């Protein structure tokens, strides 16, 4: 079994804290907590953060077009459509470095240590954004568009543009509507032996669900027994895309923590996979993890970075492109797939503070399942 990505993030954070050595400054003003900031970027960020309406929009577009380009580091494999739409709308060149979330984090920290200002905006997962905020590398962002973001996506130094939703999904050829469980507890029943899937790295989902059941009144022993029962019935798969493909192929009948966008994409393509249907309610709660964008304090193209953040959150820009990729945008709209559902958010502070605890507990749980890496 490969080391979990969360432990890798923890190791990177430890190195970063040693290398950078600058604790965040105290003070009520969020901007004062940014340890690494370019004076020109600060001036631009502060100016437009205080503006609103068409006055802000018109002046920001002009300033961004004068800069002419922007550098973005991202782990989002679906960002291309947003980049193309932004370029078409404003004629601003977008230079993109894409890697997984850990490599994006490492690159930013290494560049910061070397004093190289290579990136204007970072769009990636919550865990890595929180680490960069802890390091004082992100600058606060304000706008009317941010005010419309789901409350759980309005972070101190970054703003969610999308959410990963962990959902229970099933193969419709193998599970009829009346067989869909009311909760994940039912997957501990021996009748599901060999028919369930868990994902190798879903420690954050596991932590959120563990605490959800504790809050619902179960004891620690009862929650552990429930997860051990689910794991005993499960095939453990590495990767959510692989998990959705194997579920569609009938390798197992259901999965407890698939990404909703992977499932929805399969549904739209006609594969026998669903997480909600016309005659069956989604299994609840749905666990949410925000992902988003953060302005970099040393941005060489700060106006373009602000404009791109605005575009990410706009209904006709980033949010439409996000919805087109079956992902859940951070700004609720008329077709909100989460409307009326019980949701639970990953506790990012808890995960950052206790990574090893949760990783070790989840690893112990899934040892009872059959590990499948394809």
C-alpha contacts under 8 A as a table, 3 or more apart, distances in Angstrom:
res1	aa1	res2	aa2	distance
3	X	7	X	6.99
3	X	8	X	7.58
4	X	7	X	5.64
4	X	8	X	6.87
4	X	201	X	5.95
4	X	359	X	7.16
5	X	8	X	4.97
5	X	9	X	6.32
5	X	102	X	7.84
5	X	201	X	7.03
6	X	9	X	5.03
6	X	10	X	6.26
6	X	203	X	7.98
6	X	355	X	6.50
6	X	359	X	7.41
7	X	10	X	4.89
7	X	11	X	6.22
7	X	355	X	6.67
7	X	356	X	6.71
7	X	359	X	7.52
8	X	11	X	5.09
8	X	12	X	6.21
8	X	102	X	7.57
9	X	12	X	5.05
9	X	13	X	6.13
9	X	102	X	6.57
9	X	127	X	7.96
9	X	128	X	7.44
10	X	13	X	5.08
10	X	14	X	6.28
10	X	352	X	7.60
10	X	355	X	7.08
11	X	14	X	5.10
11	X	15	X	6.35
12	X	15	X	5.16
12	X	16	X	6.06
12	X	106	X	7.05
13	X	16	X	4.91
13	X	17	X	6.10
13	X	131	X	6.70
14	X	17	X	5.28
14	X	18	X	6.41
15	X	18	X	5.21
15	X	19	X	6.03
16	X	19	X	5.03
16	X	20	X	5.81
16	X	21	X	7.93
16	X	109	X	6.71
16	X	135	X	7.74
17	X	20	X	5.49
17	X	21	X	5.60
17	X	22	X	7.75
17	X	135	X	7.39
18	X	21	X	5.45
19	X	113	X	7.06
20	X	113	X	6.58
20	X	135	X	7.60
22	X	35	X	7.06
22	X	135	X	7.51
23	X	35	X	7.89
23	X	135	X	7.31
23	X	136	X	7.89
24	X	33	X	5.15
24	X	34	X	6.76
24	X	35	X	6.30
24	X	134	X	7.10
24	X	135	X	7.02
24	X	136	X	5.96
25	X	32	X	6.36
25	X	33	X	4.70
25	X	34	X	7.33
25	X	35	X	7.13
26	X	32	X	7.18
26	X	33	X	6.28
27	X	30	X	7.32
27	X	32	X	6.41
27	X	33	X	7.14
28	X	32	X	7.77
29	X	32	X	5.49
29	X	33	X	7.38
30	X	33	X	5.46
30	X	34	X	7.43
30	X	140	X	6.72
30	X	156	X	7.65
31	X	34	X	5.56
31	X	139	X	6.42
31	X	140	X	6.36
32	X	35	X	7.69
33	X	136	X	6.24
34	X	37	X	6.54
34	X	136	X	4.31
34	X	137	X	6.03
34	X	138	X	6.58
34	X	139	X	6.36
34	X	297	X	7.09
35	X	135	X	7.41
35	X	136	X	4.66
35	X	137	X	6.46
36	X	136	X	6.26
36	X	137	X	5.59
36	X	297	X	6.01
36	X	298	X	6.61
37	X	41	X	7.15
37	X	42	X	6.67
37	X	137	X	7.39
37	X	139	X	7.96
37	X	296	X	7.91
37	X	297	X	4.23
37	X	298	X	4.80
38	X	41	X	5.20
38	X	42	X	6.11
38	X	297	X	6.15
38	X	298	X	4.63
38	X	299	X	7.09
39	X	42	X	5.10
39	X	43	X	6.21
40	X	43	X	5.07
40	X	44	X	6.30
41	X	44	X	5.18
41	X	45	X	5.99
41	X	297	X	6.63
41	X	298	X	6.39
41	X	299	X	5.90
41	X	300	X	6.84
41	X	301	X	7.53
41	X	302	X	5.37
42	X	45	X	5.11
42	X	46	X	5.90
42	X	297	X	7.01
43	X	46	X	5.33
43	X	47	X	6.08
44	X	47	X	5.16
44	X	48	X	6.33
44	X	302	X	6.40
44	X	303	X	6.53
45	X	48	X	5.54
45	X	49	X	5.85
45	X	141	X	7.58
45	X	302	X	6.67
45	X	303	X	7.33
45	X	306	X	7.44
46	X	49	X	5.16
46	X	50	X	6.44
47	X	50	X	5.68
47	X	51	X	6.89
48	X	51	X	5.00
48	X	52	X	7.80
48	X	56	X	6.42
48	X	60	X	7.25
49	X	52	X	7.92
49	X	141	X	6.40
49	X	142	X	4.96
49	X	143	X	6.34
50	X	142	X	7.54
51	X	55	X	7.09
51	X	56	X	5.12
51	X	143	X	7.81
52	X	55	X	6.33
52	X	56	X	4.92
52	X	57	X	7.39
52	X	143	X	6.78
52	X	144	X	6.83
53	X	56	X	5.59
53	X	57	X	6.42
53	X	144	X	7.91
54	X	57	X	4.86
54	X	58	X	5.81
55	X	58	X	5.56
55	X	59	X	6.21
56	X	59	X	5.39
56	X	60	X	5.81
57	X	60	X	5.16
57	X	61	X	6.09
58	X	61	X	5.35
58	X	62	X	6.38
59	X	62	X	5.21
59	X	63	X	6.21
60	X	63	X	5.10
60	X	64	X	5.98
60	X	303	X	6.21
60	X	304	X	7.88
60	X	306	X	7.82
60	X	307	X	6.58
61	X	64	X	5.14
61	X	65	X	6.02
61	X	90	X	7.54
61	X	303	X	7.87
61	X	304	X	7.87
61	X	307	X	6.85
62	X	65	X	5.24
62	X	66	X	6.21
63	X	66	X	5.12
63	X	67	X	6.47
63	X	303	X	5.91
63	X	304	X	7.54
64	X	67	X	5.08
64	X	68	X	6.28
64	X	69	X	7.68
64	X	92	X	7.67
64	X	301	X	7.46
64	X	302	X	7.80
64	X	303	X	4.76
64	X	304	X	4.34
64	X	307	X	6.96
65	X	68	X	4.76
65	X	69	X	7.62
65	X	90	X	7.05
65	X	91	X	7.29
65	X	92	X	6.17
65	X	304	X	7.41
67	X	301	X	6.12
67	X	303	X	7.50
67	X	304	X	6.99
68	X	91	X	7.73
68	X	92	X	5.08
68	X	93	X	6.32
68	X	304	X	7.76
69	X	92	X	5.13
69	X	93	X	4.46
69	X	94	X	5.76
69	X	95	X	7.48
69	X	301	X	6.95
69	X	304	X	6.87
70	X	92	X	7.36
70	X	93	X	6.38
70	X	94	X	5.07
70	X	95	X	6.11
70	X	119	X	7.92
70	X	120	X	6.40
70	X	301	X	5.87
70	X	304	X	5.89
70	X	305	X	6.54
71	X	94	X	6.04
71	X	95	X	4.72
71	X	96	X	5.99
71	X	97	X	7.88
71	X	118	X	7.12
71	X	119	X	5.04
71	X	120	X	5.29
71	X	121	X	6.68
71	X	301	X	7.88
72	X	94	X	7.22
72	X	95	X	6.15
72	X	96	X	4.93
72	X	97	X	6.33
72	X	119	X	5.81
72	X	120	X	6.03
72	X	121	X	5.02
72	X	122	X	5.70
72	X	123	X	7.29
73	X	96	X	5.83
73	X	97	X	4.76
73	X	98	X	5.93
73	X	99	X	7.95
73	X	104	X	6.45
73	X	119	X	6.63
73	X	121	X	6.65
73	X	122	X	4.96
73	X	123	X	6.34
73	X	124	X	7.95
74	X	96	X	7.28
74	X	97	X	6.32
74	X	98	X	4.99
74	X	99	X	6.55
74	X	100	X	7.79
74	X	101	X	7.42
74	X	104	X	6.61
74	X	122	X	5.88
74	X	123	X	4.73
74	X	124	X	5.32
75	X	98	X	5.52
75	X	99	X	5.16
75	X	100	X	4.88
75	X	101	X	5.16
75	X	104	X	6.88
75	X	123	X	6.85
75	X	124	X	5.17
75	X	125	X	7.47
76	X	79	X	5.59
76	X	98	X	7.46
76	X	123	X	7.09
76	X	124	X	6.30
77	X	80	X	7.46
77	X	98	X	7.78
78	X	81	X	6.74
78	X	82	X	7.96
78	X	322	X	7.81
78	X	325	X	7.16
79	X	82	X	5.34
79	X	83	X	6.21
80	X	83	X	5.03
80	X	84	X	6.09
81	X	84	X	5.19
81	X	85	X	6.18
81	X	321	X	6.39
82	X	85	X	5.12
82	X	86	X	6.07
82	X	312	X	7.54
82	X	317	X	7.02
82	X	318	X	5.60
82	X	321	X	6.05
82	X	322	X	7.97
83	X	86	X	5.10
83	X	87	X	6.14
83	X	94	X	6.78
84	X	87	X	5.19
84	X	88	X	6.12
85	X	88	X	5.06
85	X	89	X	6.04
85	X	317	X	7.09
86	X	89	X	5.10
86	X	90	X	6.10
86	X	91	X	7.58
86	X	92	X	7.47
86	X	308	X	7.40
86	X	311	X	7.21
86	X	317	X	7.57
87	X	90	X	5.43
87	X	91	X	4.79
87	X	92	X	5.17
87	X	93	X	6.21
87	X	94	X	6.98
88	X	91	X	5.63
88	X	92	X	7.98
92	X	304	X	8.00
98	X	104	X	7.39
99	X	102	X	7.86
99	X	103	X	5.76
99	X	104	X	5.83
100	X	103	X	5.43
100	X	104	X	6.29
101	X	104	X	5.16
101	X	105	X	6.25
101	X	124	X	6.15
101	X	125	X	6.37
101	X	128	X	6.76
102	X	105	X	5.12
102	X	106	X	6.18
102	X	128	X	7.24
103	X	106	X	5.03
103	X	107	X	6.05
104	X	107	X	5.24
104	X	108	X	6.30
104	X	124	X	7.94
105	X	108	X	5.32
105	X	109	X	6.24
105	X	128	X	6.05
105	X	132	X	7.59
106	X	109	X	5.20
106	X	110	X	6.01
107	X	110	X	5.16
107	X	111	X	6.08
108	X	111	X	5.19
108	X	112	X	6.08
108	X	119	X	7.79
109	X	112	X	5.06
109	X	113	X	6.17
109	X	132	X	7.97
110	X	113	X	5.15
110	X	114	X	6.26
111	X	114	X	5.03
111	X	115	X	6.09
111	X	116	X	4.99
111	X	117	X	6.84
111	X	118	X	7.13
112	X	115	X	5.02
112	X	116	X	5.87
112	X	117	X	7.02
113	X	116	X	7.69
117	X	120	X	7.99
117	X	298	X	5.88
117	X	299	X	6.67
117	X	300	X	7.08
118	X	299	X	7.74
118	X	300	X	7.93
119	X	122	X	7.33
119	X	296	X	6.97
119	X	298	X	7.87
119	X	299	X	6.19
119	X	300	X	7.63
120	X	295	X	6.39
120	X	296	X	5.30
120	X	297	X	7.95
120	X	298	X	7.18
120	X	299	X	4.20
120	X	300	X	6.32
120	X	301	X	6.15
120	X	302	X	6.57
120	X	305	X	5.86
121	X	293	X	6.78
121	X	294	X	5.74
121	X	295	X	4.81
121	X	296	X	5.52
121	X	299	X	7.40
121	X	305	X	5.76
122	X	293	X	5.44
122	X	294	X	5.33
122	X	295	X	6.70
122	X	296	X	7.19
123	X	291	X	7.59
123	X	292	X	5.36
123	X	293	X	4.19
123	X	294	X	6.56
124	X	128	X	7.06
124	X	129	X	6.83
124	X	291	X	5.91
124	X	292	X	5.77
124	X	293	X	6.58
125	X	128	X	5.75
125	X	129	X	6.34
125	X	290	X	7.19
125	X	291	X	4.53
125	X	292	X	6.55
126	X	129	X	5.07
126	X	130	X	6.03
126	X	289	X	7.35
126	X	290	X	5.92
126	X	291	X	4.94
126	X	292	X	6.92
126	X	348	X	7.57
127	X	130	X	5.21
127	X	131	X	6.44
127	X	348	X	6.83
127	X	352	X	7.42
128	X	131	X	5.09
128	X	132	X	6.32
129	X	132	X	5.09
129	X	133	X	6.13
129	X	158	X	7.18
129	X	293	X	7.93
129	X	294	X	7.25
130	X	133	X	5.00
130	X	134	X	6.13
131	X	134	X	4.97
131	X	135	X	6.29
132	X	135	X	4.99
132	X	136	X	6.50
132	X	137	X	5.61
132	X	138	X	6.48
133	X	136	X	5.12
133	X	137	X	5.80
133	X	138	X	5.36
133	X	157	X	6.10
133	X	158	X	7.95
134	X	137	X	7.71
136	X	139	X	7.94
137	X	296	X	5.99
137	X	297	X	5.70
137	X	298	X	7.82
138	X	157	X	5.98
138	X	158	X	7.42
138	X	294	X	6.03
138	X	295	X	5.48
138	X	296	X	4.64
138	X	297	X	5.35
139	X	157	X	5.97
139	X	158	X	7.89
139	X	294	X	7.11
139	X	295	X	5.30
139	X	296	X	5.75
139	X	297	X	5.09
140	X	156	X	6.75
140	X	157	X	4.73
140	X	158	X	6.74
140	X	294	X	7.81
140	X	295	X	7.03
141	X	157	X	6.95
141	X	158	X	7.00
141	X	159	X	7.76
141	X	294	X	7.73
141	X	295	X	7.01
141	X	306	X	7.78
142	X	146	X	6.41
143	X	146	X	5.20
143	X	147	X	6.60
143	X	310	X	7.67
144	X	147	X	5.07
144	X	148	X	6.86
145	X	148	X	5.40
145	X	149	X	7.03
145	X	310	X	6.66
145	X	313	X	6.07
145	X	314	X	6.78
146	X	149	X	5.30
146	X	154	X	7.13
146	X	159	X	7.09
146	X	313	X	7.07
147	X	154	X	7.91
148	X	331	X	5.99
148	X	332	X	7.93
149	X	153	X	6.26
149	X	154	X	6.58
149	X	160	X	7.39
149	X	161	X	7.91
149	X	313	X	7.83
149	X	330	X	5.39
149	X	331	X	4.57
149	X	332	X	7.26
150	X	153	X	5.38
150	X	154	X	6.94
150	X	330	X	5.84
150	X	331	X	6.00
150	X	332	X	6.95
151	X	154	X	5.47
152	X	155	X	7.43
152	X	290	X	7.71
152	X	345	X	7.82
153	X	159	X	5.81
153	X	160	X	4.65
153	X	161	X	7.76
153	X	290	X	6.06
153	X	330	X	6.76
154	X	158	X	7.04
154	X	159	X	5.12
154	X	160	X	6.51
155	X	158	X	5.22
155	X	159	X	5.61
155	X	160	X	7.66
156	X	159	X	7.92
157	X	294	X	6.62
158	X	292	X	6.83
158	X	293	X	5.74
158	X	294	X	4.47
158	X	295	X	7.28
159	X	291	X	7.93
159	X	292	X	5.43
159	X	293	X	5.63
159	X	294	X	6.57
160	X	163	X	7.28
160	X	290	X	5.66
160	X	291	X	5.16
160	X	292	X	3.82
160	X	293	X	6.35
160	X	330	X	5.89
161	X	290	X	7.76
161	X	291	X	6.44
161	X	292	X	4.72
161	X	293	X	6.86
161	X	312	X	6.26
161	X	313	X	6.06
161	X	318	X	7.90
161	X	319	X	7.42
161	X	329	X	5.92
161	X	330	X	4.83
161	X	331	X	7.51
162	X	290	X	6.17
162	X	291	X	5.58
162	X	292	X	6.25
162	X	322	X	7.28
162	X	327	X	6.98
162	X	328	X	5.55
162	X	329	X	4.26
162	X	330	X	4.71
163	X	288	X	6.28
163	X	289	X	5.54
163	X	290	X	4.41
163	X	291	X	5.74
163	X	327	X	7.23
163	X	328	X	5.40
163	X	329	X	6.24
163	X	330	X	6.38
164	X	259	X	6.38
164	X	260	X	7.35
164	X	261	X	7.96
164	X	288	X	5.80
164	X	289	X	5.19
164	X	290	X	6.30
164	X	291	X	7.30
164	X	327	X	7.36
164	X	328	X	6.96
165	X	258	X	7.97
165	X	259	X	5.63
165	X	260	X	5.58
165	X	261	X	7.90
165	X	286	X	6.46
165	X	287	X	5.69
165	X	288	X	4.69
165	X	289	X	6.52
165	X	328	X	7.51
166	X	205	X	7.04
166	X	257	X	4.87
166	X	258	X	5.30
166	X	259	X	4.95
166	X	260	X	6.24
166	X	286	X	5.95
166	X	287	X	5.11
166	X	288	X	6.41
167	X	256	X	6.53
167	X	257	X	5.07
167	X	258	X	5.30
167	X	259	X	6.20
167	X	260	X	5.87
167	X	275	X	6.58
167	X	282	X	7.94
167	X	283	X	7.29
167	X	284	X	7.97
167	X	286	X	5.62
167	X	287	X	7.05
168	X	184	X	7.78
168	X	254	X	7.19
168	X	255	X	5.63
168	X	256	X	4.47
168	X	257	X	5.52
168	X	258	X	6.31
168	X	275	X	5.92
168	X	282	X	7.46
168	X	283	X	6.01
169	X	254	X	5.58
169	X	255	X	5.40
169	X	256	X	6.73
169	X	257	X	7.66
169	X	258	X	6.62
169	X	263	X	7.15
169	X	273	X	6.87
169	X	274	X	5.47
169	X	275	X	4.26
169	X	276	X	7.76
170	X	174	X	7.82
170	X	175	X	6.53
170	X	180	X	7.82
170	X	247	X	7.13
170	X	253	X	5.69
170	X	254	X	4.04
170	X	255	X	6.36
170	X	273	X	5.68
170	X	274	X	5.69
170	X	275	X	6.51
171	X	174	X	5.43
171	X	175	X	5.92
171	X	247	X	6.14
171	X	248	X	6.06
171	X	250	X	6.68
171	X	252	X	7.81
171	X	253	X	5.30
171	X	254	X	6.16
171	X	272	X	5.41
171	X	273	X	4.62
171	X	274	X	6.72
172	X	175	X	5.13
172	X	176	X	6.15
172	X	177	X	7.94
172	X	272	X	5.10
172	X	273	X	5.72
172	X	274	X	6.91
173	X	176	X	7.29
173	X	272	X	6.21
174	X	250	X	7.43
174	X	253	X	5.71
175	X	179	X	5.85
175	X	180	X	6.64
175	X	253	X	6.49
175	X	254	X	7.89
176	X	179	X	5.23
176	X	180	X	6.75
177	X	180	X	5.56
177	X	279	X	7.11
177	X	280	X	6.04
178	X	280	X	7.96
180	X	280	X	7.74
181	X	184	X	6.94
181	X	186	X	6.06
181	X	187	X	7.66
181	X	283	X	6.99
182	X	186	X	7.44
182	X	283	X	5.73
182	X	284	X	7.48
183	X	186	X	6.14
183	X	283	X	5.59
183	X	284	X	6.24
184	X	187	X	5.51
184	X	188	X	7.76
184	X	256	X	6.76
184	X	283	X	7.49
185	X	188	X	5.85
185	X	189	X	7.97
185	X	226	X	6.42
185	X	230	X	7.67
186	X	189	X	5.63
187	X	190	X	7.90
187	X	192	X	5.96
187	X	196	X	7.27
187	X	229	X	7.56
187	X	230	X	5.35
187	X	233	X	7.46
188	X	192	X	7.15
188	X	226	X	6.12
188	X	227	X	7.25
188	X	228	X	7.69
188	X	229	X	4.31
188	X	230	X	4.18
188	X	231	X	7.71
188	X	232	X	7.74
188	X	233	X	6.86
189	X	192	X	5.93
189	X	193	X	7.65
189	X	229	X	7.16
189	X	230	X	7.64
190	X	193	X	5.25
190	X	233	X	6.93
192	X	195	X	5.19
192	X	196	X	6.51
192	X	233	X	5.96
193	X	196	X	7.10
193	X	232	X	7.17
193	X	233	X	3.99
193	X	234	X	6.81
194	X	233	X	5.01
194	X	234	X	5.50
194	X	235	X	6.55
194	X	252	X	6.95
195	X	233	X	6.62
195	X	234	X	6.45
195	X	235	X	7.63
195	X	251	X	7.90
195	X	252	X	4.55
195	X	253	X	4.96
195	X	254	X	6.45
196	X	230	X	7.71
196	X	233	X	6.03
196	X	234	X	4.50
196	X	235	X	6.23
196	X	252	X	5.68
196	X	253	X	6.01
196	X	254	X	5.00
196	X	255	X	5.39
196	X	256	X	7.37
197	X	234	X	4.93
197	X	235	X	4.84
197	X	236	X	5.70
197	X	237	X	6.87
197	X	243	X	7.60
197	X	252	X	6.64
197	X	254	X	6.24
197	X	255	X	4.38
197	X	256	X	6.42
198	X	231	X	7.29
198	X	234	X	6.23
198	X	235	X	6.32
198	X	236	X	4.80
198	X	237	X	6.25
198	X	255	X	6.09
198	X	256	X	6.03
198	X	257	X	6.61
198	X	366	X	7.91
199	X	202	X	5.70
199	X	236	X	5.50
199	X	237	X	4.92
199	X	238	X	5.70
199	X	239	X	6.60
199	X	240	X	6.92
199	X	243	X	7.34
199	X	257	X	6.92
199	X	258	X	7.84
200	X	236	X	5.88
200	X	237	X	5.65
200	X	238	X	4.99
200	X	239	X	7.28
200	X	366	X	7.76
201	X	238	X	7.03
201	X	239	X	7.77
202	X	205	X	5.34
202	X	206	X	6.21
202	X	257	X	7.59
203	X	206	X	4.92
203	X	207	X	6.07
203	X	358	X	6.50
203	X	359	X	6.09
203	X	362	X	6.18
204	X	207	X	5.11
204	X	208	X	6.22
204	X	346	X	6.11
204	X	347	X	7.93
204	X	351	X	6.95
205	X	208	X	5.20
205	X	209	X	6.19
205	X	257	X	7.29
205	X	287	X	6.43
205	X	346	X	6.70
206	X	209	X	5.20
206	X	210	X	5.93
206	X	362	X	7.07
207	X	210	X	5.07
207	X	211	X	6.23
207	X	346	X	7.43
207	X	351	X	7.92
207	X	358	X	6.65
208	X	211	X	5.40
208	X	212	X	6.10
208	X	287	X	7.03
208	X	344	X	6.85
208	X	345	X	6.76
208	X	346	X	5.28
208	X	347	X	6.80
209	X	212	X	4.83
209	X	213	X	6.28
209	X	287	X	7.61
209	X	344	X	7.89
210	X	213	X	5.49
210	X	214	X	6.38
210	X	223	X	6.57
211	X	214	X	4.93
211	X	215	X	6.08
212	X	215	X	5.17
212	X	216	X	6.23
212	X	344	X	7.55
213	X	216	X	4.81
213	X	217	X	6.55
213	X	218	X	5.77
213	X	223	X	6.66
214	X	217	X	5.35
214	X	218	X	4.94
214	X	219	X	6.15
214	X	220	X	6.85
214	X	223	X	7.16
215	X	218	X	7.26
218	X	222	X	5.91
218	X	223	X	6.32
219	X	222	X	5.08
219	X	223	X	6.25
220	X	223	X	5.23
220	X	224	X	6.13
221	X	224	X	5.14
221	X	225	X	6.06
222	X	225	X	5.11
222	X	226	X	6.16
223	X	226	X	5.09
223	X	227	X	6.37
224	X	227	X	5.26
224	X	228	X	6.05
224	X	365	X	7.97
225	X	228	X	5.05
225	X	229	X	6.09
226	X	229	X	5.15
226	X	230	X	6.36
227	X	230	X	4.99
227	X	231	X	6.05
227	X	365	X	6.72
228	X	231	X	5.05
228	X	232	X	6.06
228	X	365	X	5.57
228	X	366	X	7.46
228	X	368	X	6.86
229	X	232	X	5.14
229	X	233	X	6.60
230	X	233	X	5.33
230	X	234	X	6.32
231	X	234	X	4.88
231	X	235	X	7.72
231	X	365	X	6.50
231	X	366	X	5.39
231	X	367	X	7.63
231	X	368	X	5.50
231	X	369	X	4.92
232	X	366	X	7.85
232	X	368	X	4.94
232	X	369	X	4.99
233	X	369	X	6.62
234	X	369	X	5.10
234	X	370	X	6.44
235	X	252	X	7.76
235	X	369	X	5.58
235	X	370	X	4.63
235	X	371	X	5.93
235	X	372	X	6.38
236	X	366	X	7.14
236	X	369	X	6.05
236	X	370	X	5.64
236	X	371	X	4.56
236	X	372	X	5.48
236	X	373	X	7.96
237	X	240	X	7.93
237	X	242	X	7.42
237	X	243	X	6.06
237	X	371	X	6.29
237	X	372	X	4.88
237	X	373	X	5.68
237	X	374	X	7.69
238	X	242	X	7.14
238	X	243	X	7.28
238	X	372	X	6.99
238	X	373	X	5.48
238	X	374	X	7.50
239	X	242	X	5.36
239	X	243	X	6.09
240	X	243	X	4.81
240	X	244	X	6.18
240	X	258	X	6.05
240	X	259	X	6.54
240	X	262	X	7.50
241	X	244	X	5.25
241	X	245	X	6.30
241	X	262	X	6.45
242	X	245	X	5.05
242	X	246	X	6.10
242	X	374	X	7.28
243	X	246	X	5.24
243	X	247	X	6.11
243	X	255	X	7.97
243	X	258	X	7.26
244	X	247	X	5.07
244	X	248	X	6.15
244	X	258	X	6.99
244	X	262	X	6.39
244	X	263	X	6.30
244	X	266	X	7.78
245	X	248	X	5.12
245	X	249	X	6.23
246	X	249	X	4.92
246	X	250	X	6.29
246	X	251	X	5.34
246	X	252	X	7.20
247	X	250	X	5.18
247	X	251	X	5.71
247	X	252	X	5.62
247	X	253	X	6.50
247	X	254	X	6.73
247	X	255	X	7.47
247	X	273	X	7.18
248	X	251	X	7.70
248	X	266	X	7.70
248	X	271	X	6.11
248	X	272	X	5.73
248	X	273	X	5.65
250	X	253	X	6.24
252	X	255	X	7.78
255	X	258	X	6.38
258	X	262	X	7.33
258	X	263	X	7.18
259	X	262	X	5.42
259	X	263	X	6.57
260	X	263	X	5.16
260	X	264	X	6.00
260	X	275	X	7.15
260	X	326	X	7.83
260	X	327	X	7.33
261	X	264	X	5.01
261	X	265	X	5.96
261	X	325	X	7.24
261	X	326	X	4.79
261	X	327	X	4.97
261	X	328	X	7.62
262	X	265	X	5.28
262	X	266	X	6.43
262	X	326	X	7.76
263	X	266	X	5.17
263	X	267	X	6.25
263	X	273	X	6.39
263	X	274	X	6.10
263	X	275	X	6.76
264	X	267	X	4.93
264	X	268	X	6.15
264	X	274	X	6.89
264	X	275	X	7.65
264	X	326	X	6.25
265	X	268	X	5.20
265	X	269	X	6.26
265	X	325	X	7.70
265	X	326	X	6.37
266	X	269	X	5.03
266	X	270	X	6.41
266	X	271	X	5.26
266	X	272	X	7.63
266	X	273	X	6.38
267	X	270	X	5.21
267	X	271	X	5.37
267	X	272	X	6.66
267	X	273	X	5.64
267	X	274	X	6.13
268	X	271	X	7.47
274	X	277	X	6.79
275	X	282	X	5.99
275	X	283	X	7.76
276	X	280	X	6.23
276	X	281	X	5.86
276	X	282	X	4.78
277	X	280	X	5.10
277	X	281	X	6.72
277	X	282	X	7.62
278	X	281	X	7.97
283	X	286	X	7.38
284	X	341	X	7.11
284	X	342	X	6.05
284	X	343	X	7.31
285	X	341	X	7.22
285	X	342	X	4.93
285	X	343	X	5.01
285	X	344	X	6.31
286	X	341	X	7.42
286	X	342	X	6.39
286	X	343	X	4.68
286	X	344	X	6.13
287	X	343	X	5.70
287	X	344	X	4.73
287	X	345	X	5.59
287	X	346	X	6.79
288	X	343	X	6.77
288	X	344	X	6.01
288	X	345	X	4.72
288	X	346	X	6.16
289	X	345	X	6.05
289	X	346	X	5.55
290	X	330	X	7.99
293	X	309	X	6.93
295	X	299	X	7.49
295	X	302	X	7.92
295	X	305	X	6.55
295	X	306	X	7.32
296	X	299	X	5.31
299	X	302	X	5.27
299	X	305	X	7.71
301	X	304	X	5.53
301	X	305	X	6.29
302	X	305	X	4.94
302	X	306	X	6.22
303	X	306	X	5.11
303	X	307	X	6.14
304	X	307	X	4.97
304	X	308	X	6.05
305	X	308	X	5.13
305	X	309	X	6.29
306	X	309	X	5.12
306	X	310	X	6.27
307	X	310	X	5.03
307	X	311	X	6.13
308	X	311	X	4.86
308	X	312	X	6.10
309	X	312	X	5.05
309	X	313	X	6.54
310	X	313	X	5.37
310	X	314	X	6.18
311	X	314	X	5.08
311	X	317	X	5.50
311	X	318	X	5.68
312	X	317	X	6.34
312	X	318	X	4.02
312	X	319	X	6.32
313	X	317	X	7.27
313	X	318	X	5.80
313	X	319	X	5.86
313	X	330	X	7.55
313	X	331	X	6.99
314	X	317	X	5.12
314	X	318	X	5.88
314	X	319	X	5.92
314	X	320	X	8.00
315	X	318	X	6.80
315	X	319	X	5.11
315	X	320	X	5.85
315	X	331	X	7.94
316	X	319	X	6.65
316	X	320	X	5.54
317	X	320	X	5.65
317	X	321	X	6.46
318	X	321	X	5.10
318	X	322	X	6.00
319	X	322	X	5.02
319	X	323	X	6.18
319	X	329	X	5.63
319	X	330	X	7.64
319	X	331	X	7.27
320	X	323	X	5.14
320	X	324	X	6.17
321	X	324	X	4.98
321	X	325	X	6.55
322	X	325	X	5.31
322	X	326	X	6.75
322	X	327	X	5.47
322	X	328	X	6.88
322	X	329	X	6.07
323	X	326	X	4.98
323	X	327	X	5.25
323	X	328	X	6.22
323	X	329	X	6.43
324	X	327	X	7.36
328	X	336	X	7.86
328	X	337	X	7.32
329	X	332	X	6.94
332	X	335	X	7.92
332	X	336	X	5.67
333	X	336	X	5.30
336	X	339	X	5.45
338	X	341	X	5.46
338	X	343	X	7.91
347	X	350	X	5.33
347	X	351	X	6.30
348	X	351	X	5.03
348	X	352	X	6.09
349	X	352	X	5.10
349	X	353	X	6.03
350	X	353	X	5.21
350	X	354	X	5.88
350	X	355	X	7.85
351	X	354	X	5.27
351	X	355	X	5.15
351	X	358	X	7.50
352	X	355	X	5.62
354	X	357	X	5.38
354	X	358	X	6.52
355	X	358	X	5.52
355	X	359	X	6.04
356	X	359	X	5.04
356	X	360	X	5.91
357	X	360	X	5.43
357	X	361	X	6.20
358	X	361	X	5.06
358	X	362	X	5.99
359	X	362	X	5.25
359	X	363	X	5.98
360	X	363	X	5.06
360	X	364	X	6.14
361	X	364	X	5.15
361	X	365	X	6.29
362	X	365	X	4.98
362	X	366	X	6.22
363	X	366	X	5.40
363	X	367	X	6.23
364	X	367	X	5.42
364	X	368	X	7.69
365	X	368	X	6.17
366	X	369	X	5.27
367	X	370	X	7.54
367	X	371	X	7.94
